């Protein structure tokens, strides 16, 4: 095995677009303790930046930290380091004077991959290259496994991160469907749109897209609160 391949096999992979997951070489390293999972999520959403210890304490103990909170935080960081440390003992977590930094430069992350694909997809859509736009946006959407950081509760930072990326995910889905419609493949999106409207009944673009798809397929859309009308 070549050195680059070995390094790729040993690289950490972080996934936030769903339930938090961290792997190395296909081996699941995701912490089982809720506090460790939350700590990892808090460091990941600010990857490459210092997260103050006071901030982490406030987020980890949202009902009020105990007296030993900072000592407990150091223990949690130590446990997380043991999970994430590389085979030669290198750690992606660095201690700074006000807090901690998680370095993901040598890792892969689903949310960074999503950003690249989403951005390229929007560019291709803007250039009327709907075939490549559809492919890129579908690949971006496929990275989303469920609600962002599902199961991690009681953190304003995590809730804010999740809300921003959920909106991006929905925008990506809308643009992907618009690309598919622009290619004349309206039959392919009808059932998907019906499912999306069940999950997101207030999302107006999905209604518009379903009406367009139904109209082009020669079908009525009155069940969904609209009557299909001609659209470009």
C-alpha positions in Angstrom: 0.0 0.0 0.0 1.4 3.4 -0.9 1.8 6.2 1.7 -1.0 8.4 0.2 -3.4 5.4 0.4 -2.4 4.6 3.9 -2.9 8.2 5.0 -6.3 8.3 3.3 -7.3 5.1 5.2 -6.2 6.7 8.5 -7.9 10.0 8.0 -10.8 10.8 10.2 -14.2 11.4 8.7 -16.8 13.6 10.4 -20.5 13.5 9.5 -22.9 16.1 10.9 -25.7 16.0 8.3 -27.7 13.6 10.3 -26.8 11.9 13.5 -23.2 12.7 14.5 -20.8 10.1 13.2 -17.0 9.9 13.2 -15.0 7.1 11.5 -11.5 6.2 10.6 -10.8 3.6 7.9 -14.4 2.5 8.0 -14.3 1.9 11.8 -17.0 3.8 13.8 -15.4 5.9 16.5 -18.5 7.9 17.5 -18.6 8.6 21.2 -21.4 6.9 23.1 -21.5 9.3 26.1 -24.0 12.2 25.4 -21.6 14.8 26.9 -18.7 13.6 24.6 -21.0 13.6 21.6 -22.1 17.1 22.3 -18.6 18.3 23.0 -17.4 16.9 19.6 -20.4 18.6 17.9 -19.6 21.9 19.5 -16.0 21.7 18.4 -16.9 20.6 14.9 -19.3 23.4 14.1 -16.5 25.8 14.9 -13.7 23.7 13.4 -10.4 25.5 13.1 -11.5 28.2 15.6 -11.0 28.5 19.3 -14.0 27.6 21.3 -13.6 29.1 24.8 -13.8 26.8 27.8 -16.5 29.0 29.4 -18.6 28.6 26.2 -18.2 24.8 26.2 -19.2 24.6 29.9 -22.3 26.7 29.4 -23.3 24.6 26.4 -22.6 21.2 28.0 -24.4 22.1 31.3 -27.3 24.3 30.0 -29.2 23.9 33.3 -26.3 25.3 35.2 -22.8 24.0 35.5 -21.6 22.2 38.7 -18.6 23.4 40.7 -16.4 20.9 39.0 -17.5 21.8 35.5 -14.1 22.9 34.2 -12.3 19.9 35.7 -15.0 17.7 34.1 -14.5 19.5 30.8 -10.8 18.7 30.9 -11.6 15.0 31.5 -14.1 15.0 28.5 -11.5 16.6 26.3 -8.9 14.0 27.3 -11.4 11.2 26.6 -12.2 12.7 23.2 -8.5 13.0 22.4 -8.1 9.3 23.0 -10.9 8.5 20.6 -9.6 10.9 17.9 -5.9 10.5 18.3 -4.0 9.2 15.2 -2.0 6.0 15.2 1.2 7.9 16.1 -0.4 9.7 18.9 -1.2 13.0 17.1 -4.3 14.7 18.3 -6.6 17.0 16.2 -7.6 18.8 19.4 -5.3 21.6 20.6 -5.5 23.4 23.9 -5.3 27.2 23.7 -5.3 29.8 26.5 -9.1 30.5 26.3 -10.2 27.0 25.2 -9.8 24.4 22.5 -9.5 24.1 18.7 -10.5 21.1 16.6 -8.3 20.8 13.4 -10.1 19.1 10.6 -7.6 20.0 7.9 -6.4 16.4 7.6 -10.0 14.9 7.8 -13.0 14.8 5.5 -16.4 16.2 6.5 -19.8 15.8 5.0 -20.8 19.4 5.6 -17.7 20.7 3.7 -18.3 18.3 0.8 -22.0 19.5 0.8 -20.9 23.1 0.5 -18.6 22.4 -2.5 -21.2 20.4 -4.4 -24.0 22.8 -3.6 -21.9 25.8 -4.7 -20.9 24.1 -7.9 -24.5 23.0 -8.6 -25.8 26.5 -8.2 -23.1 27.8 -10.6 -24.1 25.2 -13.2 -27.7 26.0 -12.7 -27.0 29.7 -13.2 -25.2 28.8 -16.4 -28.2 26.8 -17.6 -26.2 23.6 -17.5 -29.1 21.8 -16.0 -27.7 18.3 -16.5 -24.6 18.8 -14.5 -26.5 21.0 -12.0 -28.9 18.2 -11.3 -26.1 15.7 -10.8 -24.1 17.9 -8.5 -27.2 18.9 -6.4 -28.4 15.4 -6.1 -25.0 14.3 -4.8 -25.1 17.2 -2.3 -28.6 16.1 -1.1 -27.5 12.5 -0.8 -25.0 13.5 1.9 -27.9 14.5 4.2 -28.9 11.4 6.2 -31.6 13.1 8.4 -32.1 16.1 10.7 -28.8 17.9 11.2 -27.0 16.6 14.4 -30.1 14.6 15.3 -30.5 13.8 18.9 -28.2 16.5 20.4 -30.3 18.8 22.5 -29.9 21.9 24.6 -27.4 23.9 22.7 -28.2 27.2 21.0 -25.0 27.0 18.9 -26.0 23.5 17.6 -29.6 24.5 17.0 -28.4 27.6 15.0 -26.0 25.5 13.0 -28.7 22.9 12.3 -31.3 25.6 11.3 -28.8 27.2 8.8 -27.8 23.9 7.2 -31.4 22.6 7.1 -32.4 25.7 5.1 -29.4 25.1 2.7 -30.5 21.4 2.4 -34.0 22.5 1.4 -32.7 25.1 -1.0 -30.5 22.4 -2.6 -33.4 20.1 -3.0 -35.5 22.8 -4.6 -32.8 23.7 -7.0 -32.2 20.0 -7.8 -35.9 19.6 -8.7 -35.9 22.8 -10.8 -32.9 21.4 -12.7 -34.8 18.1 -13.3 -37.9 20.0 -14.4 -35.8 22.1 -16.8 -34.5 18.8 -18.4 -38.1 17.8 -19.0 -38.0 14.9 -16.5 -41.2 15.9 -14.7 -42.4 12.3 -14.1 -39.2 11.6 -12.0 -40.0 14.2 -9.3 -43.8 13.9 -8.7 -43.7 11.2 -6.0 -40.6 12.8 -4.4 -42.5 16.2 -4.2 -45.5 14.6 -2.7 -43.3 13.2 0.1 -41.6 16.5 0.6 -44.9 18.3 1.0 -46.0 15.8 3.7 -42.8 16.7 5.6 -42.7 20.4 4.7 -46.4 21.4 4.2 -45.5 25.2 4.4 -42.7 25.1 1.8 -44.3 27.0 -1.1 -41.7 26.2 -3.8 -42.5 22.5 -3.5 -46.2 23.3 -4.3 -45.1 25.3 -7.3 -42.9 22.5 -8.5 -45.5 19.8 -8.0 -48.1 21.9 -9.9 -45.6 22.3 -12.8 -44.8 18.5 -12.8 -48.4 17.5 -12.7 -49.5 19.9 -15.4 -46.7 18.7 -17.7 -47.8 15.1 -17.0 -51.4 15.9 -17.8 -52.6 15.4 -14.3 -54.6 17.5 -11.9 -53.2 18.8 -8.6 -56.3 19.8 -6.6 -55.5 17.3 -3.9 -52.6 19.5 -2.9 -54.6 22.7 -2.5 -53.9 24.0 -5.9 -55.2 23.6 -9.4 -52.5 22.9 -11.9 -51.9 25.7 -14.3 -49.6 26.2 -17.2 -46.0 27.1 -16.3 -42.9 27.7 -18.3 
